[in-house]
Amino acid sequence: MDADAALTSAEPDTRGRIVDTAERLFRQIGYQKTTVADIAKALRMSPANVYRFFDSKKAINEAVAERLMREVESALKAIACRDAPAAIRLRDMIATMHQMTAVLYTDELRMHEMVERALSESWQVVHAHLERKNAIFQRVVEDGIETGEFAPADPVIASRCVQVALIRFCHPALLVQCAGEPGPSLDQMTEFILAGLGCRTQMAFHPNHQEG
């Protein structure tokens, strides 16, 4: 293998190492304080080499944010693929999305800073995530309509309504800002959503139900 081919084959691994290191430094010292030079130093490479893979710190931040978003999507997909009533899957997806948003984006103040920057400056990445996430929810809503668990409805509109109803519980910034404010609990909102879908599976209204 010649030098150019070797470099090309190593590129995905190098990109991954840069993202790994950036995420670690964001957690340790914060997004604002982490520089491209810090990332390069931790990797024992020059800043110029980092810029070969990412044209700016913003691009690195987008890659870290997208990785976190993909983790949420993977967890939701796993639940959506279960052999269980649609209403139960939907409840478990809502609970998982809320929990992962809290753990990944808000429990660590330094990571919350990074996510807020991504939300304000990297809308394309966030929009793509929202579209992928909505497609997962839409699949479950469609299943519920087809089996008669949910009332007949446009699954596209219904799944988007579910997302809007959950924004207080699953938007990183609102999750922090609304903490302690009066309002329904997550279980109460989930029951409201299921009722709005015309749910006819009573077991889905039992809080904390988890199915393997």
MDTraj code that builds the backbone (N, CA, C; nanometers):
import mdtraj as md
import numpy as np

residues = "MET ASP ALA ASP ALA ALA LEU THR SER ALA GLU PRO ASP THR ARG GLY ARG ILE VAL ASP THR ALA GLU ARG LEU PHE ARG GLN ILE GLY TYR GLN LYS THR THR VAL ALA ASP ILE ALA LYS ALA LEU ARG MET SER PRO ALA ASN VAL TYR ARG PHE PHE ASP SER LYS LYS ALA ILE ASN GLU ALA VAL ALA GLU ARG LEU MET ARG GLU VAL GLU SER ALA LEU LYS ALA ILE ALA CYS ARG ASP ALA PRO ALA ALA ILE ARG LEU ARG ASP MET ILE ALA THR MET HIS GLN MET THR ALA VAL LEU TYR THR ASP GLU LEU ARG MET HIS GLU MET VAL GLU ARG ALA LEU SER GLU SER TRP GLN VAL VAL HIS ALA HIS LEU GLU ARG LYS ASN ALA ILE PHE GLN ARG VAL VAL GLU ASP GLY ILE GLU THR GLY GLU PHE ALA PRO ALA ASP PRO VAL ILE ALA SER ARG CYS VAL GLN VAL ALA LEU ILE ARG PHE CYS HIS PRO ALA LEU LEU VAL GLN CYS ALA GLY GLU PRO GLY PRO SER LEU ASP GLN MET THR GLU PHE ILE LEU ALA GLY LEU GLY CYS ARG THR GLN MET ALA PHE HIS PRO ASN HIS GLN GLU GLY".split()
xyz = np.array([
    [0.0854, -0.1192, 0.0000],
    [0.0000, 0.0000, 0.0000],
    [0.0890, 0.1242, 0.0000],
    [0.0636, 0.2200, -0.0943],
    [0.1477, 0.3385, -0.0979],
    [0.1058, 0.4357, 0.0126],
    [0.1834, 0.5438, 0.0279],
    [0.1606, 0.6360, 0.1389],
    [0.0238, 0.7027, 0.1308],
    [-0.0157, 0.7428, 0.0089],
    [-0.1455, 0.8091, -0.0067],
    [-0.2602, 0.7149, 0.0290],
    [-0.2489, 0.5892, -0.0150],
    [-0.3541, 0.4916, 0.0145],
    [-0.3607, 0.4637, 0.1638],
    [-0.2450, 0.4553, 0.2278],
    [-0.2410, 0.4304, 0.3718],
    [-0.3056, 0.5456, 0.4480],
    [-0.2773, 0.6681, 0.4026],
    [-0.3344, 0.7849, 0.4680],
    [-0.4858, 0.7869, 0.4529],
    [-0.5322, 0.7522, 0.3312],
    [-0.6763, 0.7510, 0.3054],
    [-0.7468, 0.6476, 0.3922],
    [-0.6873, 0.5286, 0.4036],
    [-0.7500, 0.4224, 0.4824],
    [-0.7533, 0.4562, 0.6305],
    [-0.6597, 0.5391, 0.6753],
    [-0.6530, 0.5750, 0.8173],
    [-0.7440, 0.6920, 0.8527],
    [-0.7979, 0.7604, 0.7516],
    [-0.8747, 0.8817, 0.7766],
    [-0.9970, 0.8606, 0.8666],
    [-1.0807, 0.7575, 0.8419],
    [-1.1970, 0.7398, 0.9308],
    [-1.1565, 0.7192, 1.0759],
    [-1.0473, 0.6434, 1.0976],
    [-1.0002, 0.6188, 1.2337],
    [-0.9507, 0.7480, 1.2974],
    [-0.8795, 0.8292, 1.2189],
    [-0.8289, 0.9556, 1.2714],
    [-0.9433, 1.0502, 1.3054],
    [-1.0425, 1.0579, 1.2191],
    [-1.1601, 1.1405, 1.2484],
    [-1.2260, 1.0953, 1.3789],
    [-1.2393, 0.9636, 1.3942],
    [-1.3003, 0.9105, 1.5154],
    [-1.2210, 0.9451, 1.6395],
    [-1.0881, 0.9384, 1.6297],
    [-1.0024, 0.9722, 1.7438],
    [-1.0146, 1.1199, 1.7792],
    [-1.0256, 1.2041, 1.6787],
    [-1.0419, 1.3475, 1.7041],
    [-1.1732, 1.3735, 1.7774],
    [-1.2794, 1.3093, 1.7312],
    [-1.4103, 1.3273, 1.7957],
    [-1.4075, 1.2715, 1.9381],
    [-1.3468, 1.1539, 1.9564],
    [-1.3341, 1.0951, 2.0907],
    [-1.2639, 1.1915, 2.1859],
    [-1.1527, 1.2458, 2.1385],
    [-1.0718, 1.3344, 2.2222],
    [-1.1447, 1.4645, 2.2511],
    [-1.2100, 1.5187, 2.1495],
    [-1.2855, 1.6427, 2.1694],
    [-1.3957, 1.6228, 2.2730],
    [-1.4684, 1.5120, 2.2621],
    [-1.5756, 1.4861, 2.3587],
    [-1.5194, 1.4735, 2.4998],
    [-1.4061, 1.4054, 2.5138],
    [-1.3449, 1.3886, 2.6466],
    [-1.3037, 1.5245, 2.7041],
    [-1.2424, 1.6087, 2.6215],
    [-1.1989, 1.7400, 2.6688],
    [-1.3174, 1.8315, 2.6979],
    [-1.4216, 1.8215, 2.6161],
    [-1.5418, 1.9014, 2.6440],
    [-1.5963, 1.8665, 2.7821],
    [-1.5926, 1.7367, 2.8157],
    [-1.6431, 1.6930, 2.9458],
    [-1.5506, 1.7364, 3.0598],
    [-1.4202, 1.7368, 3.0330],
    [-1.3235, 1.7647, 3.1389],
    [-1.3070, 1.9138, 3.1667],
    [-1.2907, 1.9935, 3.0607],
    [-1.2611, 2.1357, 3.0816],
    [-1.3642, 2.2297, 3.0206],
    [-1.4594, 2.1750, 2.9462],
    [-1.5648, 2.2577, 2.8891],
    [-1.5428, 2.2903, 2.7430],
    [-1.6522, 2.3142, 2.6752],
    [-1.6451, 2.3441, 2.5317],
    [-1.5719, 2.4744, 2.5053],
    [-1.6055, 2.5791, 2.5814],
    [-1.5470, 2.7104, 2.5568],
    [-1.3958, 2.7096, 2.5764],
    [-1.3498, 2.6356, 2.6774],
    [-1.2071, 2.6372, 2.7095],
    [-1.1252, 2.5437, 2.6213],
    [-1.1896, 2.4499, 2.5569],
    [-1.1169, 2.3552, 2.4719],
    [-1.0854, 2.4193, 2.3376],
    [-0.9594, 2.4157, 2.2992],
    [-0.9180, 2.4692, 2.1695],
    [-0.8768, 2.3554, 2.0771],
    [-0.8687, 2.3866, 1.9498],
    [-0.8208, 2.2868, 1.8539],
    [-0.6782, 2.2459, 1.8897],
    [-0.6001, 2.3409, 1.9409],
    [-0.4630, 2.3096, 1.9833],
    [-0.4637, 2.2089, 2.0981],
    [-0.5588, 2.2209, 2.1900],
    [-0.5702, 2.1244, 2.3004],
    [-0.5991, 1.9847, 2.2469],
    [-0.6910, 1.9773, 2.1515],
    [-0.7271, 1.8481, 2.0926],
    [-0.6069, 1.7878, 2.0217],
    [-0.5367, 1.8711, 1.9458],
    [-0.4189, 1.8235, 1.8729],
    [-0.3106, 1.7753, 1.9692],
    [-0.2879, 1.8509, 2.0760],
    [-0.1857, 1.8131, 2.1739],
    [-0.2183, 1.6789, 2.2375],
    [-0.3448, 1.6584, 2.2732],
    [-0.3850, 1.5321, 2.3357],
    [-0.3650, 1.4145, 2.2413],
    [-0.3752, 1.4409, 2.1117],
    [-0.3585, 1.3358, 2.0106],
    [-0.2146, 1.3253, 1.9606],
    [-0.1289, 1.4141, 2.0099],
    [0.0110, 1.4184, 1.9670],
    [0.0212, 1.4399, 1.8160],
    [-0.0565, 1.5356, 1.7705],
    [-0.0490, 1.5748, 1.6302],
    [-0.0553, 1.7268, 1.6241],
    [-0.0314, 1.7819, 1.5087],
    [-0.0342, 1.9269, 1.4936],
    [-0.1770, 1.9760, 1.4722],
    [-0.2055, 2.1008, 1.5106],
    [-0.3377, 2.1569, 1.4807],
    [-0.3695, 2.1515, 1.3320],
    [-0.2673, 2.1688, 1.2492],
    [-0.2887, 2.1641, 1.1039],
    [-0.3441, 2.0287, 1.0616],
    [-0.2992, 1.9229, 1.1284],
    [-0.3489, 1.7897, 1.0945],
    [-0.4956, 1.7742, 1.1350],
    [-0.5328, 1.8331, 1.2486],
    [-0.6739, 1.8298, 1.2896],
    [-0.7591, 1.9011, 1.1854],
    [-0.7071, 2.0142, 1.1357],
    [-0.7822, 2.0916, 1.0363],
    [-0.7926, 2.0204, 0.9015],
    [-0.7128, 1.9179, 0.8813],
    [-0.7284, 1.8379, 0.7596],
    [-0.8616, 1.7633, 0.7611],
    [-0.9089, 1.7316, 0.8805],
    [-1.0308, 1.6517, 0.8943],
    [-1.1529, 1.7368, 0.9309],
    [-1.1300, 1.8459, 1.0015],
    [-1.2389, 1.9357, 1.0413],
    [-1.1937, 2.0788, 1.0154],
    [-1.2730, 2.1537, 0.9410],
    [-1.2275, 2.2872, 0.9021],
    [-1.2419, 2.3918, 1.0117],
    [-1.3041, 2.3552, 1.1231],
    [-1.3215, 2.4506, 1.2327],
    [-1.3571, 2.3761, 1.3608],
    [-1.3483, 2.4478, 1.4719],
    [-1.3919, 2.3894, 1.5989],
    [-1.5420, 2.3622, 1.5944],
    [-1.6160, 2.4467, 1.5255],
    [-1.7603, 2.4273, 1.5107],
    [-1.7898, 2.2934, 1.4446],
    [-1.7105, 2.2566, 1.3450],
    [-1.7309, 2.1287, 1.2760],
    [-1.7049, 2.0113, 1.3701],
    [-1.6059, 2.0262, 1.4580],
    [-1.5784, 1.9212, 1.5565],
    [-1.6956, 1.9107, 1.6537],
    [-1.7449, 2.0252, 1.6974],
    [-1.8596, 2.0265, 1.7882],
    [-1.9799, 1.9575, 1.7242],
    [-2.0019, 1.9833, 1.5960],
    [-2.1133, 1.9197, 1.5253],
    [-2.0977, 1.7681, 1.5246],
    [-1.9742, 1.7223, 1.5053],
    [-1.9496, 1.5776, 1.5024],
    [-1.9762, 1.5146, 1.6389],
    [-1.9351, 1.5841, 1.7454],
    [-1.9608, 1.5328, 1.8804],
    [-2.1109, 1.5320, 1.9082],
    [-2.1778, 1.6412, 1.8735],
    [-2.3222, 1.6503, 1.8965],
    [-2.3967, 1.5432, 1.8177],
    [-2.3553, 1.5227, 1.6926],
    [-2.4227, 1.4217, 1.6108],
    [-2.4037, 1.2824, 1.6694],
    [-2.2864, 1.2554, 1.7227],
    [-2.2631, 1.1247, 1.7849],
    [-2.3596, 1.1033, 1.9016],
    [-2.3754, 1.2039, 1.9859],
    [-2.4672, 1.1924, 2.0994],
    [-2.6108, 1.1724, 2.0512],
    [-2.6471, 1.2454, 1.9475],
    [-2.7819, 1.2319, 1.8921],
    [-2.8048, 1.0924, 1.8345],
    [-2.7036, 1.0381, 1.7703],
    [-2.7147, 0.9029, 1.7140],
    [-2.7336, 0.7990, 1.8243],
    [-2.6737, 0.8231, 1.9402],
    [-2.6925, 0.7305, 2.0528],
    [-2.8393, 0.7256, 2.0932],
    [-2.9022, 0.8419, 2.0976],
    [-3.0445, 0.8478, 2.1314],
    [-3.1260, 0.7757, 2.0248],
    [-3.0944, 0.8020, 1.8988],
    [-3.1676, 0.7386, 1.7888],
    [-3.1544, 0.5864, 1.7935],
    [-3.0361, 0.5377, 1.8224],
    [-3.0146, 0.3924, 1.8281],
    [-3.0991, 0.3288, 1.9378],
    [-3.1052, 0.3955, 2.0525],
    [-3.1861, 0.3432, 2.1630],
    [-3.3341, 0.3421, 2.1261],
    [-3.3795, 0.4469, 2.0596],
    [-3.5200, 0.4537, 2.0187],
    [-3.5526, 0.3473, 1.9146],
    [-3.4611, 0.3255, 1.8205],
    [-3.4827, 0.2229, 1.7180],
    [-3.4956, 0.0850, 1.7807],
    [-3.4115, 0.0580, 1.8800],
    [-3.4154, -0.0729, 1.9460],
    [-3.5516, -0.0970, 2.0105],
    [-3.6070, 0.0062, 2.0715],
    [-3.7393, -0.0074, 2.1333],
    [-3.8467, -0.0203, 2.0264],
    [-3.8358, 0.0591, 1.9207],
    [-3.9361, 0.0572, 1.8136],
    [-3.9445, -0.0791, 1.7464],
    [-3.8341, -0.1541, 1.7464],
    [-3.8297, -0.2849, 1.6801],
    [-3.8778, -0.3994, 1.7692],
    [-3.9104, -0.3711, 1.8929],
    [-3.9546, -0.4774, 1.9832],
    [-4.0878, -0.5378, 1.9383],
    [-4.1066, -0.6616, 1.9784],
    [-4.2346, -0.7289, 1.9542],
    [-4.3252, -0.6999, 2.0733],
    [-4.3870, -0.5830, 2.0709],
    [-4.4731, -0.5387, 2.1814],
    [-4.5779, -0.4451, 2.1243],
    [-4.6886, -0.4262, 2.1953],
    [-4.7899, -0.3319, 2.1482],
    [-4.7290, -0.1939, 2.1224],
    [-4.7817, -0.1264, 2.0232],
    [-4.7286, 0.0047, 1.9859],
    [-4.7348, 0.1033, 2.1018],
    [-4.8419, 0.0980, 2.1792],
    [-4.8572, 0.1922, 2.2901],
    [-4.7492, 0.1731, 2.3960],
    [-4.7146, 0.0482, 2.4226],
    [-4.6101, 0.0200, 2.5213],
    [-4.4742, 0.0644, 2.4683],
    [-4.4492, 0.0379, 2.3406],
    [-4.3230, 0.0837, 2.2805],
    [-4.3129, 0.2356, 2.2848],
    [-4.4240, 0.3016, 2.2552],
    [-4.4227, 0.4476, 2.2545],
    [-4.3941, 0.5021, 2.3940],
    [-4.4572, 0.4433, 2.4956],
    [-4.4310, 0.4871, 2.6333],
    [-4.2834, 0.4680, 2.6680],
    [-4.2281, 0.3523, 2.6341],
    [-4.0879, 0.3252, 2.6664],
    [-3.9936, 0.4165, 2.5885],
    [-4.0295, 0.4492, 2.4644],
    [-3.9479, 0.5415, 2.3851],
    [-3.9461, 0.6801, 2.4475],
    [-4.0621, 0.7256, 2.4921],
    [-4.0702, 0.8576, 2.5551],
    [-3.9851, 0.8616, 2.6818],
    [-3.9969, 0.7583, 2.7654],
    [-3.9196, 0.7537, 2.8898],
    [-3.7697, 0.7490, 2.8615],
    [-3.7305, 0.6696, 2.7619],
    [-3.5890, 0.6567, 2.7271],
    [-3.5338, 0.7867, 2.6709],
    [-3.6093, 0.8507, 2.5838],
    [-3.5639, 0.9762, 2.5246],
    [-3.5446, 1.0830, 2.6320],
    [-3.6367, 1.0900, 2.7257],
    [-3.6254, 1.1867, 2.8352],
    [-3.5025, 1.1569, 2.9213],
    [-3.4852, 1.0309, 2.9561],
    [-3.3729, 0.9924, 3.0421],
    [-3.2394, 1.0184, 2.9734],
    [-3.2286, 0.9819, 2.8465],
    [-3.1020, 1.0007, 2.7755],
    [-3.0723, 1.1485, 2.7534],
    [-3.1747, 1.2278, 2.7292],
    [-3.1536, 1.3718, 2.7143],
    [-3.0961, 1.4296, 2.8428],
    [-3.1501, 1.3864, 2.9551],
    [-3.1014, 1.4354, 3.0840],
    [-2.9575, 1.3918, 3.1089],
    [-2.9281, 1.2652, 3.0826],
    [-2.7950, 1.2109, 3.1115],
    [-2.6904, 1.2643, 3.0147],
    [-2.7205, 1.2623, 2.8848],
    [-2.6213, 1.2991, 2.7839],
    [-2.6010, 1.4491, 2.7719],
    [-2.7083, 1.5254, 2.7879],
    [-2.7021, 1.6667, 2.7534],
    [-2.7081, 1.7638, 2.8704],
    [-2.7690, 1.7247, 2.9807],
    [-2.7936, 1.8241, 3.0858],
    [-2.7293, 1.7941, 3.2198],
    [-2.7067, 1.6674, 3.2531],
    [-2.6489, 1.6350, 3.3837],
    [-2.5081, 1.6915, 3.3984],
    [-2.4337, 1.6938, 3.2885],
    [-2.2987, 1.7494, 3.2905],
    [-2.3046, 1.8911, 3.2355],
    [-2.2764, 1.9896, 3.3201],
    [-2.2874, 2.1294, 3.2813],
    [-2.2001, 2.1616, 3.1605],
    [-2.0805, 2.1047, 3.1568],
    [-1.9897, 2.1356, 3.0466],
    [-2.0421, 2.0824, 2.9134],
    [-2.1057, 1.9653, 2.9156],
    [-2.1631, 1.9115, 2.7925],
    [-2.2881, 1.9889, 2.7532],
    [-2.3613, 2.0375, 2.8519],
    [-2.4805, 2.1174, 2.8220],
    [-2.4415, 2.2430, 2.7447],
    [-2.3289, 2.3019, 2.7813],
    [-2.2773, 2.4199, 2.7120],
    [-2.2512, 2.3875, 2.5650],
    [-2.1915, 2.2723, 2.5392],
    [-2.1618, 2.2310, 2.4026],
    [-2.2895, 2.2083, 2.3229],
    [-2.3875, 2.1423, 2.3860],
    [-2.5130, 2.1125, 2.3175],
    [-2.5892, 2.2409, 2.2864],
    [-2.5905, 2.3353, 2.3794],
    [-2.6586, 2.4621, 2.3544],
    [-2.5962, 2.5341, 2.2357],
    [-2.4645, 2.5275, 2.2246],
    [-2.3975, 2.5901, 2.1103],
    [-2.4380, 2.5206, 1.9808],
    [-2.4455, 2.3891, 1.9840],
    [-2.4862, 2.3145, 1.8644],
    [-2.6291, 2.3496, 1.8247],
    [-2.7172, 2.3628, 1.9234],
    [-2.8571, 2.3954, 1.8946],
    [-2.8707, 2.5324, 1.8305],
    [-2.7834, 2.6247, 1.8683],
    [-2.7937, 2.7612, 1.8162],
    [-2.7157, 2.7826, 1.6869],
    [-2.6103, 2.7032, 1.6649],
    [-2.5232, 2.7290, 1.5502],
    [-2.5226, 2.6186, 1.4453],
    [-2.5739, 2.5018, 1.4776],
    [-2.5638, 2.3873, 1.3859],
    [-2.7025, 2.3303, 1.3583],
    [-2.7921, 2.4176, 1.3119],
    [-2.9303, 2.3755, 1.2956],
    [-2.9440, 2.2609, 1.1961],
    [-2.8584, 2.2563, 1.0935],
    [-2.8694, 2.1497, 0.9940],
    [-2.8504, 2.0126, 1.0585],
    [-2.7535, 2.0006, 1.1471],
    [-2.7283, 1.8750, 1.2175],
    [-2.8463, 1.8411, 1.3082],
    [-2.8958, 1.9409, 1.3794],
    [-3.0085, 1.9195, 1.4704],
    [-3.1341, 1.8835, 1.3917],
    [-3.1578, 1.9531, 1.2813],
    [-3.2765, 1.9259, 1.1992],
    [-3.2742, 1.7827, 1.1462],
    [-3.1573, 1.7379, 1.1001],
    [-3.1460, 1.6005, 1.0491],
    [-3.1772, 1.4999, 1.1597],
    [-3.1302, 1.5290, 1.2803],
    [-3.1592, 1.4415, 1.3946],
    [-3.3088, 1.4371, 1.4233],
    [-3.3730, 1.5524, 1.4225],
    [-3.5165, 1.5574, 1.4500],
    [-3.5957, 1.4798, 1.3455],
    [-3.5525, 1.4881, 1.2202],
    [-3.6215, 1.4148, 1.1139],
    [-3.6046, 1.2641, 1.1319],
    [-3.4841, 1.2210, 1.1653],
    [-3.4612, 1.0774, 1.1872],
    [-3.5406, 1.0283, 1.3081],
    [-3.5401, 1.1076, 1.4130],
    [-3.6130, 1.0703, 1.5345],
    [-3.7630, 1.0639, 1.5074],
    [-3.8133, 1.1591, 1.4328],
    [-3.9560, 1.1594, 1.4029],
    [-3.9952, 1.0384, 1.3191],
    [-3.9058, 0.9957, 1.2293],
    [-3.9343, 0.8776, 1.1470],
    [-3.9494, 0.7531, 1.2339],
    [-3.8707, 0.7450, 1.3406],
    [-3.8804, 0.6304, 1.4315],
    [-4.0148, 0.6328, 1.5040],
    [-4.0529, 0.7493, 1.5527],
    [-4.1823, 0.7612, 1.6201],
    [-4.2970, 0.7346, 1.5226],
    [-4.2811, 0.7823, 1.4004],
    [-4.3873, 0.7630, 1.3011],
    [-4.4114, 0.6152, 1.2744],
    [-4.3033, 0.5388, 1.2706],
    [-4.3170, 0.3950, 1.2470],
    [-4.4050, 0.3307, 1.3543],
    [-4.3829, 0.3674, 1.4804],
    [-4.4598, 0.3081, 1.5901],
    [-4.6048, 0.3559, 1.5862],
    [-4.6246, 0.4829, 1.5551],
    [-4.7610, 0.5347, 1.5435],
    [-4.8352, 0.4621, 1.4315],
    [-4.7675, 0.4403, 1.3193],
    [-4.8289, 0.3666, 1.2081],
    [-4.8674, 0.2252, 1.2504],
    [-4.7780, 0.1609, 1.3267],
    [-4.8089, 0.0259, 1.3765],
    [-4.9356, 0.0281, 1.4610],
    [-4.9453, 0.1278, 1.5487],
    [-5.0610, 0.1374, 1.6364],
    [-5.1905, 0.1602, 1.5607],
    [-5.1834, 0.2404, 1.4564],
    [-5.3025, 0.2659, 1.3747],
    [-5.3427, 0.1403, 1.2982],
    [-5.2429, 0.0707, 1.2431],
    [-5.2710, -0.0495, 1.1643],
    [-5.3315, -0.1615, 1.2487],
    [-5.2881, -0.1736, 1.3733],
    [-5.3396, -0.2809, 1.4598],
    [-5.4676, -0.2417, 1.5328],
    [-5.5071, -0.1160, 1.5204],
    [-5.6281, -0.0714, 1.5882],
    [-5.6062, -0.0241, 1.7302],
    [-5.4794, -0.0215, 1.7754],
    [-5.4516, 0.0312, 1.9101],
    [-5.4784, 0.1810, 1.9166],
    [-5.4439, 0.2507, 1.8084],
    [-5.4650, 0.3943, 1.7998],
    [-5.5778, 0.4229, 1.7014],
    [-5.6432, 0.5352, 1.7207],
    [-5.7511, 0.5749, 1.6310],
    [-5.6946, 0.6104, 1.4935],
    [-5.7728, 0.5945, 1.3876],
    [-5.7263, 0.6327, 1.2537],
    [-5.6837, 0.7796, 1.2508],
    [-5.5685, 0.8050, 1.1903],
    [-5.5155, 0.9415, 1.1830],
    [-5.4036, 0.9451, 1.0806],
    [-5.3615, 1.0645, 1.0450],
    [-5.2448, 1.0814, 0.9590],
    [-5.1222, 1.0565, 1.0464],
    [-5.0465, 0.9481, 1.0229],
    [-4.9339, 0.9161, 1.1116],
    [-4.8232, 1.0203, 1.1090],
    [-4.8080, 1.0903, 0.9973],
    [-4.7051, 1.1944, 0.9891],
    [-4.7386, 1.3076, 1.0858],
    [-4.8614, 1.3555, 1.0775],
    [-4.9037, 1.4642, 1.1666],
    [-4.9057, 1.4163, 1.3116],
    [-4.9571, 1.2954, 1.3340],
    [-4.9674, 1.2431, 1.4706],
    [-4.8309, 1.2319, 1.5369],
    [-4.7318, 1.1798, 1.4643],
    [-4.5987, 1.1635, 1.5233],
    [-4.5338, 1.2984, 1.5512],
    [-4.5586, 1.3963, 1.4658],
    [-4.5030, 1.5298, 1.4904],
    [-4.5720, 1.5960, 1.6104],
    [-4.7003, 1.5692, 1.6269],
    [-4.7701, 1.6208, 1.7450],
    [-4.7111, 1.5614, 1.8726],
    [-4.6751, 1.4344, 1.8672],
    [-4.6116, 1.3696, 1.9824],
    [-4.4814, 1.4417, 2.0164],
    [-4.4004, 1.4719, 1.9144],
    [-4.2730, 1.5389, 1.9371],
    [-4.2924, 1.6771, 1.9985],
    [-4.3897, 1.7511, 1.9471],
    [-4.4150, 1.8855, 2.0002],
    [-4.4623, 1.8781, 2.1453],
    [-4.5471, 1.7816, 2.1754],
    [-4.5981, 1.7669, 2.3120],
    [-4.4867, 1.7354, 2.4114],
    [-4.3795, 1.6735, 2.3627],
    [-4.2713, 1.6297, 2.4515],
    [-4.1567, 1.7288, 2.4616],
    [-4.1658, 1.8412, 2.3929],
    [-4.0495, 1.9294, 2.3813],
    [-3.9961, 1.9741, 2.5172],
    [-4.0849, 1.9983, 2.6134],
    [-4.0400, 2.0410, 2.7466],
    [-3.9551, 1.9342, 2.8142],
    [-3.9812, 1.8089, 2.7827],
    [-3.9132, 1.6980, 2.8492],
    [-3.7915, 1.6464, 2.7728],
    [-3.7769, 1.6860, 2.6473],
    [-3.6717, 1.6267, 2.5646],
    [-3.5849, 1.7287, 2.4916],
    [-3.6082, 1.8568, 2.5144],
    [-3.5218, 1.9608, 2.4577],
    [-3.4198, 1.9972, 2.5652],
    [-3.2901, 1.9843, 2.5367],
    [-3.1884, 2.0064, 2.6402],
    [-3.2028, 2.1385, 2.7150],
    [-3.2271, 2.2473, 2.6430],
    [-3.2373, 2.3774, 2.7089],
    [-3.3634, 2.3870, 2.7940],
    [-3.4766, 2.3430, 2.7397],
    [-3.6023, 2.3519, 2.8136],
    [-3.6042, 2.2577, 2.9336],
    [-3.5354, 2.1455, 2.9216],
    [-3.5296, 2.0508, 3.0327],
    [-3.4676, 2.1174, 3.1552],
    [-3.3684, 2.2021, 3.1317],
    [-3.3030, 2.2743, 3.2412],
    [-3.3882, 2.3926, 3.2860],
    [-3.4362, 2.4706, 3.1901],
    [-3.5106, 2.5924, 3.2227],
    [-3.6425, 2.5639, 3.2939],
    [-3.7060, 2.4517, 3.2586],
    [-3.8386, 2.4207, 3.3147],
    [-3.8330, 2.3340, 3.4399],
    [-3.7130, 2.2962, 3.4810],
    [-3.7012, 2.2128, 3.6010],
    [-3.7602, 2.2866, 3.7210],
    [-3.8519, 2.2210, 3.7903],
    [-3.9133, 2.2820, 3.9069],
    [-4.0314, 2.3717, 3.8764],
    [-4.0543, 2.4001, 3.7481],
    [-4.1695, 2.4822, 3.7108],
    [-4.2967, 2.3978, 3.7163],
    [-4.4115, 2.4602, 3.7458],
    [-4.5364, 2.3832, 3.7494],
    [-4.5716, 2.3277, 3.6125],
    [-4.6301, 2.2112, 3.6127],
    [-4.6684, 2.1484, 3.4866],
    [-4.6866, 1.9995, 3.5057],
    [-4.7322, 1.9308, 3.4024],
    [-4.7540, 1.7867, 3.4134],
    [-4.6220, 1.7114, 3.4256],
    [-4.6275, 1.5953, 3.4888],
    [-4.5102, 1.5083, 3.4943],
    [-4.4956, 1.4381, 3.3600],
    [-4.3834, 1.3705, 3.3412],
    [-4.3627, 1.2978, 3.2162],
    [-4.4684, 1.1894, 3.1993],
    [-4.4999, 1.1182, 3.3069],
    [-4.6029, 1.0140, 3.2981],
    [-4.7388, 1.0730, 3.2617],
    [-4.7707, 1.1867, 3.3218],
    [-4.8988, 1.2505, 3.2911],
    [-4.9052, 1.2948, 3.1452],
    [-4.7951, 1.3511, 3.0949],
    [-4.7929, 1.3933, 2.9552],
    [-4.8005, 1.2732, 2.8619],
    [-4.7337, 1.1643, 2.9000],
    [-4.7382, 1.0436, 2.8176],
    [-4.8802, 0.9894, 2.8095],
    [-4.9491, 0.9872, 2.9224],
    [-5.0880, 0.9412, 2.9226],
    [-5.1760, 1.0316, 2.8366],
    [-5.1492, 1.1609, 2.8423],
    [-5.2246, 1.2566, 2.7610],
    [-5.2011, 1.2294, 2.6122],
    [-5.0758, 1.2024, 2.5757],
    [-5.0424, 1.1732, 2.4362],
    [-5.1118, 1.0455, 2.3896],
    [-5.1046, 0.9418, 2.4716],
    [-5.1681, 0.8152, 2.4349],
    [-5.3190, 0.8310, 2.4218],
    [-5.3778, 0.9090, 2.5110],
    [-5.5216, 0.9344, 2.5006],
    [-5.5530, 1.0106, 2.3726],
    [-5.4656, 1.1050, 2.3375],
    [-5.4847, 1.1817, 2.2152],
    [-5.4758, 1.0959, 2.0905],
    [-5.3972, 0.9897, 2.0984],
    [-5.3855, 0.8960, 1.9866],
    [-5.5017, 0.7968, 1.9836],
    [-5.5876, 0.8060, 2.0844],
    [-5.7006, 0.7130, 2.0899],
    [-5.6589, 0.5759, 2.1360],
    [-5.5581, 0.5710, 2.2263],
    [-5.5041, 0.4430, 2.2712],
    [-5.6116, 0.3562, 2.3346],
    [-5.6129, 0.2298, 2.2947],
    [-5.7122, 0.1356, 2.3476],
    [-5.6462, 0.0221, 2.4247],
    [-5.5168, 0.0393, 2.4584],
    [-5.4441, -0.0623, 2.5341],
    [-5.4233, -0.0112, 2.6753],
    [-5.5023, -0.0576, 2.7689],
    [-5.4969, -0.0051, 2.9046],
    [-5.3609, -0.0255, 2.9700],
    [-5.2917, -0.1365, 2.9356],
    [-5.1623, -0.1641, 2.9975],
    [-5.0620, -0.0528, 2.9684],
    [-5.0812, 0.0169, 2.8567],
    [-4.9872, 0.1227, 2.8213],
    [-4.9945, 0.2401, 2.9167],
    [-5.1010, 0.2490, 2.9961],
    [-5.1159, 0.3608, 3.0870],
    [-5.0550, 0.3324, 3.2232],
    [-4.9942, 0.2157, 3.2394],
    [-4.9306, 0.1830, 3.3663],
    [-4.7902, 0.2407, 3.3672],
    [-4.7575, 0.3350, 3.4564],
    [-4.6253, 0.3964, 3.4596],
    [-4.5146, 0.2938, 3.4826],
    [-4.3964, 0.3317, 3.4325],
    [-4.2735, 0.2552, 3.4546],
    [-4.2778, 0.1159, 3.3944],
    [-4.3626, 0.0936, 3.2946],
    [-4.3627, -0.0370, 3.2289],
    [-4.2431, -0.0443, 3.1356],
    [-4.1640, -0.1471, 3.1484],
    [-4.0512, -0.1705, 3.0585],
    [-4.0579, -0.3135, 3.0105],
    [-4.0443, -0.3313, 2.8819],
    [-4.0505, -0.4663, 2.8270],
    [-3.9203, -0.4966, 2.7561],
    [-3.8637, -0.6134, 2.7773],
    [-3.7352, -0.6459, 2.7170],
    [-3.7489, -0.6872, 2.5742],
])
top = md.Topology()
chain = top.add_chain()
for i, resn in enumerate(residues, 1):
    res = top.add_residue(resn, chain, resSeq=i)
    for name in ("N", "CA", "C"):
        top.add_atom(name, md.element.get_by_symbol(name[0]), res)
traj = md.Trajectory(xyz[None], top)
